[in-house]
Each structure stands twice: as C-alpha cells, then as structure tokens.
Amino acid sequence: MAQLPATLEKRKNKMLISKLTKGFNVNGFTSKAAAIRYLKSKGHNICTLLAQPESNPKVAKNGKVVEVMTCALHLAPFNLSGFQVCAKASQGCAAACLHTAGNPAYMDQKEKSRIAKTRAYFLERDAFMAVLFFEMLAHYRKYFVKQGVEIAFRLNATSDLPFESRKVTIDGKPVLLMEAFGKIQFYDYTAFDNRAIKFAKGDMPKNYHITFSKKEDNDQEVARVLWHGGNVAMVATKDIYKHVLEQGYIALPSPTGSPIKYKAVDGDAHDFRPIDPSNSVIILKAKGDAKTDTTGFTVRKLYTGKAQTLSAAIAAA
C-alpha cells in the first residue's frame, strides 16, 4: 500500500466529530432525516447526497489500491441545474466530464438526482450542509471507527466549488466542515489556479489536497501552478500516456518560457491524489469522448528540446 499523508493518522480524540454525543444540533437539525424532511417540504426530492465508495469505478480503486474508502459528492455540472458550479469549465472539459460516466440506462435518473442536490445546495444551504454533515459522520463511524478503515471525501466530483470555506453550526458554534473532520482527508481537482496555488503555498486546510486540471485554454495557469510547487492533472492520448510514464517525466513550459521537467504520475492507477509527490504531473489516459477531442483538451503532442529542473529554472529567473 502506498504511504498515506499525515492527515490520515488515526487520532480520533482530536477531531471535533469524535466528541459528539446523541442529541447534538447541526444548522438547526438534529438528524439527517429531519433535514431531508425539510428539503422535501421545499420541493427538493433528495434521499442521500454522498455516493457509496464502490459506486464509481475510478474512486473504487482507492479502496483496492491504497485502502482508503472514498465517498464522493456528485452535483449537476456547469449550469445544468440553473446554477453554475463549474465557472472555469471549458468546451473540452465539458465534453470529457465524469457526469456522463457509467451505465447510460441510469443517466436520466442520475441527472435528475444531481440537479435536485445542486438546487438544494444553492436554495437551502443550511439543510443541505446538515445532510452532508450527518452522512459524512455516518461514513466516518462505519468505516473509520467500526472497521478501522481510512476514509476520504471528494466533494467536487462533478463540480468546482470552494468547500474549504463552507461551515456548519454545531450546537450553536460555527465551524469549517473540514475542520470538524480535521484528521480525515479531503481532496479535489480544480480549474481555479488561485485555489491550486493557495494549496501549494500551504494556505488551505491541512486535510485538503487540490490538484489543478489542465484544459485546452489554461497553459499559462498550468505553468504558474507548477512553478509554485503544485500538481497538475492532464488527459493524454494512449500513446503519450504510455510514453510519459515509461520515461518518468514530462516537459512543460514555465512562466519564463523554458521547458521544465516534472515527475509523471499514473493518474489511472487510482483516484487518491493526496499521496502523489508534490510538483508532479498526473497523466490520465483519454477515455470516452476525450479520445476524439479536437479542442486541445486531450494532449496529443509533447514539448521537445532540452528541459531543465524547476530548481534550476527558478535560480536562473
């Protein structure tokens, strides 16, 4: 098993959630059922928010490869619900979105469910966050406490929202959601370079890991994120995916213009990005519509010529 980050050390007594007993209140609700009833009374037909760890084939690899059970939140991407959750989406990433992954026979119902969740998030935020908290607490108790299994949460599986700043009020005390689950790992991909750079600088919650997503229109942002020590994920053709992993690195332009070598990581082995080496490029093989992408989202050619290390480039800058 790959080495886990320090945030996954089992120190339950130091987490706010480990101190909760029966009868506590979250955003005015004493149970998930109470919050669900409220949401349904407002027209939001929701039964659950988080997907089971085994429901997404890629996320399911986390449990098998790195032994971390990962629960993901899937909202309706872009403005499909009438509310924008992917403000930095491009044509290429829209076509390759995980929203359409899975059995097409279930797509209609899945989309309706995600739209309902997204509308509840924007229109009834307190009740939504209460349901999310109670479900996260249930997963924590089921896997982490009872089974001794590490868990993680990916709240932006099909969205790009600032969950690092979302709070819940527990027994009258406001607390950041990620702080309440302080020793449980959260992770996401983002198209916002400012969020990725904040993470690289250590300005995000200690238990939150962010990987920046390369698209067809953000090469300058990719260069900045890598320059600051962050990680970047990119989709490539099968041949490039294989070649880059065989040579162990990929050369990409820097803010100074000169190509820099970055360690390449196999992004298809599992989805648990927190164990990736820092300042790496995560290579994902094009799947589905990404195989025939013509926007530039899928990388089809590599930079050639001499490349230097990041430290050498910074010293010369």
Steps between C-alpha positions, in 0.01 A plus 500: 500500500624849417597725790210707628524871588539598862144635510375142487661399829235358732466763769125492554522676836627816330206530260195704587273224368649245742365705790140506380238311695131439439277805479733748329371757252637584155368815331179462696451128420549213743519226236541433130136391486384835638703692241377275219139553606554874492658488153214290364249746647672765290474292183850347499458126445819377667568175684879504526793715391820295511564210264614170645878439468448209259257679267759679282752262335789748520432608859446135593866437412594707806366228728674224306834666422568733793240368747314829538121489471401816314154656504426746219239771456365532146317821414360596159796650310525840331161678514293189434294568813458870429793573734864513389728259687789490249574863419832414334366217282625490143356333192750218530448421866123523452517229234719277720306560824453206735132593525418277205714207617329176592205301368296720261184315604516683835603839360157665504432417865859581599477842336168580672653403835806720448289796390290464817812490716648806331184705531479407869863610546424847365145549624507325839868508594456440874287188455728372222810542714326329793419196285858496370642520852281218635586276204872570538472422870324170419777399258764600753341281766437208263844477343745690719368420847337158467716344228827688551508591130634834379245721323509810282250740350495645149227765503564641152469181297302683230525861618761759594374678812696642797407238759809600698305808615168329572389497863246319715366617835524225760313568824518871425871504414599574135781276378655429161376168365856381438603607847221294655652195326849625568697177459302364206636568154309710247616542142385648170601609154451866409524725196560805722873567505469730803361212708772264377773754579353565847523126564859488372591784738340324797210743528222240479369279782771249591274207415405630155698406188447672165618402153475753219336386174662579166258600225537618144498867605709526817865428418614817678313402815649150482848654486429723801360217713799277429740792557354539850543129573146380434383193312323494163284231342475464123326267258712355220470255214575136574841519330610816683366365830714187455808687380501756779461238772778289349746792501379615843467870427335753272635835380267801518561873450568719802401864561845591367433308179764227538372140525532336842505131586231384741455157650219305331245307707252241374161658569310191391649270765261652758328830578656576838707804404623594853778240479641638175848654530485879511577694181395212277294461184225240525445332163156361419425294190226644279170316533159532339452825309848618603648248254362700207541845658601772254503799737850439632376371836655159429878533464607362162858622475789553741743788536835422346845637563714534810317540831639594841394437857271740683770593750740588218235708326415691819869566569544637150185714510 
